Amino acid sequence: MSQPSPQDPARARHHSGTDADAGPVAGPDVDAGADARPEVEVEARPGAEEKGDGLRERLVRTGVALVDAEGAQALTLREIARRAGVSHGAPRRWFPTHLDLLSAIAREGFAELAARVAEADREADRTDAGPRERVETLTRVYLGYAAERRGMYELMFRHDLLESGRLGLRETSLPLFARLAALVAELRPGTDAVTAAGALWANLHGLAQLRHWGSLSLATGSDDPAPFVRAALDAHLGPAEPTR
């Protein structure tokens, strides 16, 4: 699923500075005082800058912790390097541009989401679930991930990362969409499954965003995604068969 997500206006206003190599990033570090949220630190190890692959993994791991704690806007090269305990120039040995490092972090998010989907598929195999039930499970996994890993979710679908092609990020995301399209093809044989799956996914992605912004509950009086998911599935796939 590799389409861009709408950007949160509040976060768009936060992007006031620029990184040296790519895209809008957070502004310079400031002392926020006693009310600032505690930082997520990754323990620095002596000689980290000389450990090659270990440094690369360390920078990605630090970025994952930072995006979970403070959101995608916090992922500047300098801040990641500082929290990893290395010089601000060290990341460029493995990530020549800001987009390279952000893409490596986003790949971790896609890998986790894919693992959750695979686990749900294994459970569906054990219960001999049909395609409609599998689609319903896939939507729950997707929306659950969006709610639990908000910062990572936003990073994964940033249009500049997906369009850049860094580290094959688009290709990493495509199997998830292909899985949805395959299930749609089973449910609606003879239709354009890719188009139908794309429309359904756009509906789910919009639901995830509206729920995060608080707009869903403001407009409908409910924050429970279940009835909206059922309505979306019925609209795109037809009503579910009655349970016997």
Disulfide bonds with the S-S distance in Angstrom:
none
